Amino acid sequence: MEQYIKKFRDISLGHIAEVGGKNASIGEMFTHLVPKGIFVPDGFAVTAAAYRYFLSSNHLQLPLKKLMQELDRKEFANLAEVGQKARTLIMDAPMPTDLQLAIADAYDYAFNFQEQAVAVRSSATAEDLPDASFAGQHESYLNIKGHQPVVEAVKQCFASLYTDRAIKYREDKGFAHDKVYLSVGVQEMVRADQGCSGVGFTLEPESGFRDVIQISGVWGLGENMVQGTVVPDEYLIFKPTLRLQKEAIIQKTLGSKSKMLVYPQDEDESHDTINMDTPWELREKFVLDDSDILKLGAWALLIETHYQKPMDFEWAKDGHSGRLYLIQARPETVHSQDKKLLVKTCRIAERGELITSGAAVGHQITSGTARLLSSAAEISKLRPGDILVTDTTSPDWDPVLKKVAGIVTNKGGRTSHAAIIARELGAVAVVGTENATFNIRDGEVITLSCAEGKTGNVYRGKLNWTEIVTNVASIRLPQKPKAQLIVADPEQAFELSFFPNHGVGLMRLEFIITRKVRVHPMALAHFDQVTDETDRIRIQNLTNNYPKKEDYFIDQLAQGVGTIAAAFYPKEVIVRMSDFKTNEYAGLLGGKYFEPKEENPMIGFRGASRYDHERYRDGFRLECEAMKRVRENMGLTNVKLMIPFCRTIAEGKRVLELMAKNGLKQGIDGLEILVMAEIPSNVLLAEEFAKLFDGFSIGSNDLTQLTLGIDRDCALIANEFDEQDPASLQLIRMMIEKANHLHKHIGLCGQAASDSETFARLLVETGIDSIAFNPDALLNGINNINRVLAHQKTCQPSV
């Protein structure tokens, strides 16, 4: 009977034809990965030969073949009836006595004659295609104990070859029913019902990004997660720094885990599972601690190295022993293909009734139902795909803006909050219309076009437009100046990493603080000063899993920055320390207790002036601790830091001293600290600022604002705001020339080099080192740079 039973330790991938893909994979892990320290539950396989022996002993081949011939292959109207008859044929047939004894003996010897609880799982194979995948088509039975129950479960697995879904799957794939066989794995049961379980991928499954490991987990058995009935915890681990033995967990997301699948507590009950409500204390707790997450990450590296391809795997943690186990591993086939990134360019194909116009954000076109909202308190009225129409937006709108197709505002210019957020989210926006909420009717369908130049138009009805798709592989990336990205949303980072780029030239902390943290850092450092009971409860709920409330801010900010830094590693990621204005900070939870009211926040208590001030010193300390965690603990030393709105030399010195005191000293582990050149004083005193900082990044929006004396958020004079005003251009040119003379890095962040080839020519010819673009402007910006470089080359005198 040896041909009917194979121990896992005697199985490898070379035995797929005998034991199917699932059992062959378990055997491969047992043979090659257990010696490397991975725990895999022991067991054995009942072979495909045993299944064929069962059929022949009961003369079932012909009756099953005739049943499949009766199948309605056009409408599948009788699928359920045919499937039921086939399963009944198998279940009514006796298991041959010698096969029963072989299974019982294998069970005894595998588990030292103990009545071990086991998982009995189907593992199908095809005669002509032994490595064909039948994932999820057949049944598994858990928590089975004893000879007869195991034999019965094996027969139930045989019968599951004819479940309705398995029959339909073979029809769809063109497999002959009588050429597909079933092997059955009998494996030691891990008591995950008393612990936790989950799945993992050795890449990021949404984007296909290869340098991270994603792990998901739930309390109890994993079926709830597989079926999508609960929201699991999720963890992201960065492979390159994991290999360096760093604390490479870059993201942890707490799932609701509302249900947990467990076995009955009464040992005499059936092996059926119970789906119970998860206790509240477990819902609010991560299923894995950091040491287990990193262990699974290390195992994932071993798995991928062994198989030499991206893999997905199943894991379980025994609630009794506390031991982690690898249950299954298989090639990841959906997301691991070579990624081709396509970018859309839109063109309006017809002109409709123009409702209003304003400043265009991005270059896309969209349409949807207009929803007029007067405040963020009405966000429940928005549905995915709607177009938000409002007076203005502020950071408290951020959580909902992700689901809108577009944004239209009365107030604000191309650098307003609504415009910046729209760019970061890839949404279409028309801002500063002055009359959108008066001219647009709530509930009507409108079209937003930002593909007609700087002016964004809002049309009545759904118009037609064309889209041209560009494969970014065809884009030639210039070497100087470097073309970089402006990135704020960690959720977009992996997708954006596939764009042609030289890293991230500007990563603002504000978006992460608003979206992920949501709480003013001073409200966490000085929680006793938050007196409103509602605010206190909301902060308590957000910080439940943290021993100190400050740890919540540090952890959430570090995860957001770490995700973006990992996506572009080892290319540089320049992180700008916070530059909220007081009115924006006040909108954070608890912010009203710590922010003064200002007449003009644009030139008030912002940027570097806050960092060593008693009103924010502890908040800046938390920012520094988060950045220290990203660079030191996570190992993401590609992160450079940048100080915004630094008005004076004395202010710069104080900030650098404070950063060093908080563990961020220039030069340690290659840390570079740059300064934004966005105030005329930065340009005029560039030589002095260069003695303090490692480089400059021109913030053309603020520099233009302070040069021309224009509040860039004022819609009334927004048409006077122009980054290409001669005065602004003169300061930009001066800043680049000074930085080059001082041998300091000089970059620029903004839209102008994408919108205008003339502006791009000024930057390139003056010798700028890098230009950072928003994602929707990157390709046009690169094209502008390449045209300027090509023109320079053709104009060079021949030697």
ZIJOLIN-V560850 format. One line per field, one symbol per residue. ss: DSSP state (@ for helix, = for strand, . for the rest). psi: psi as a letter, one per 30 degrees, with the letter a starting at -180 (. if undefined). A space follows every 10 residues. Layout:
BEGIN
ss: ???
psi: ???
END
This chain:
BEGIN
ss: .@@@===@@@ ..@@@@@@@@ @@@@@@@@@@ @@.@@@.... ..====.@@@ @@@@@@@... @@@@@@@@@. ........@@ @@@@@@@@@@ @@....@@@@ @@@@@@@@@@ .......=== ======.... .........= ====..@@@@ @@@@@@@@@@ @@.@@@@@@@ @@@...@@@= ========.. .@@@.===== =..=....=. .========= =.@@@@.... ..======@@ @@......== ===.....== ===....... ..=====..@ @@@......@ @@@@@@@@@@ @@@@@@@... =======... ...======= =......... .=======.. ...======= =...====== ==...@@@@@ @.....==== ....@@@@@@ @....====. ......@@@@ @@@@@..=== =....@@@@. ....=====. ....====== ....====== =@@@...... .======..@ @@@@@@.... ...=====@@ @@@@@@@.=. @@@@@.@@@. ..@@@@@@@@ @@......@@ @@@@@@@@@@ @@@@@@@@.. ..====.... .@@@@...=. @@@....... @@@....@@@ @.....@@@@ @@@@@@@@@@ @@@.....== ===.....@@ @@@@@@@@@@ @......@@@ ..=====..@ @@@@.@@@@@ @@..=====@ @@@@@@@@.. ....@@@@@@ .....@@@@@ @@@@@@@@@@ @...=====. .@@@@.@@@@ @@@@@@...= ====@@@@@@ @@@@@@@@@@ @@@@@....
psi: gfffkkkefg kaffgefegl eeeeeeeeee effefggkkk klalkjlfee eeeeeeeghf eeeeeeefff kjfefhfgee eeeeeeeeee ffkkkkeeee eeeeeeeeee hhgkikklkj kkjllkefif gkkhkgflll klhkkleeee eeeeeeeeff fhleeeeeee eefgkkeggk lklkkjkkkk iffgcllall kgljfefgkf glkkkkllka lfeeeefgfl jlkkkkkjee fefggligjf kkkklehflk kllkfjffll gklkjlkkke feegkkfkle eeeeeeeeee eeeeeefhlk lllklkkkfe fgkkkkelkl kjfefglkkj kkkkklkkfl kajkellakk kaglkllakk jjkflffgff fklkfljkkl elllfffeff ffflflkkle llafgleeee eeeefglkkj lhffgefefk kkflklkkjg ghafkkkjlk ljlkllkkkk jfffkkklek lkjlljkejf ffeeeffflk lhajfjjkfe eeeeeeefkk effefifffj fkeeeeeeee eegegkekee eeeeeeeeee eeeeeeegkg lkjjkklkhk lefeefflkf ffffklkkei fehbilbffe egkfffeeee eeeeeeeeee eeefgigfkl lkklhjelee eeeeeeeeee eggikkfkhg kkjlkkigke eeeeheeeef felflljkjf eeeeefefhk jfgjfegeff jjfgkeeeee eeeeeeeeee efhkkklkkl fefeekfeee eeeeffhkel kklleffeee eeeeeeeeee eeeffkkk.
END
